[in-house]
């Protein structure tokens, strides 16, 4: 019996070592974009599933086999992410009905807390604003306010908002933008809770925003909105007047089928996730397609219904890989670096 146990342990160690090395080699070889470039501008750095950052290799696998997995909160369907500037970030999980909090620990992100399980039904958007954490609820149609210590405060009342979705703060004036898909508009409010504007422009008599999904802001002050119904990106001036747009429905690169997420890089490029394509496309401000990466699948660098996109101050791109129950974190190298 002892001999059999010893052989089993040896087999586990060998298998873990081989599979761990193979997985790391695959990551190093294939997770650079463009793969053939001497200096790729996009690199997959981490895959977050919940509890802690995913790491392949010998000892984590053996520990799990011998002692079992830790009981931790795991991501189910991450839909939005916010960062607080103190090394923490918050992932709103629609199916779990709560927010998971992660902290950078050395070279990994560890799950340190969860909150909102009593107050939230289906989180849809999240943002850190004025030392509070705001979480929109797609089912309840509310925006819940939490303190930085994760205590529930109350509901933020906003006039003319029916079902708040994505939340985004404009860094120019610290106003909060609320994407309201059923009402076909995006509403902005100031720190006093007063409505300061609405993106509801009509083009040639037709409703411009049929189903807004996401909003972000360029360094030159433009407000950029992704519309899911028209499958277009619409660009507004800082005074909320319509300027231009691009896109449209098709099944070829440069078009959109089921666009979900929008983020603007520090060098001004527009990143759009598409759930039908299972990828992320990169455009310039004029709508020219520059590059796209990813495909439908479960492997690293692949996506199943990619959703919200978020850049941090260090040009890391967080992609909500919803149906793979994970967040994929890429390092983006701004052009000119």
ABEGO torsion letter per residue (X at the ends): XAAAAAAAAAAAAAAAAAAAAAAAAAAAAAABOBAABABBABBBABBBAEGBBBBBEAAAAAAAAAAEBBBBBBBABBABBBBAGAGBBBBBBAAAGBBBBBBBBEABBBBABBBGAAABABBABBBBBGGBBBBBBAAAGBBBBBBAAGBBABBBBBBGBABBBBBBBBAAAGBBBBBBAAAGBBBBBBAAGBBAEBBABBBGGBBABABBABBBBBAAGBBBBBBAAAGBBBBBBAAGBBABBBEEBBABBGBBABBABBBBBAAGBBBBBBAAAGBBBBBBAAGBBABBBEBBEABBGBBBGBBBBBBBAAGBBBBBBAAAGBBBBBBBBBBGX
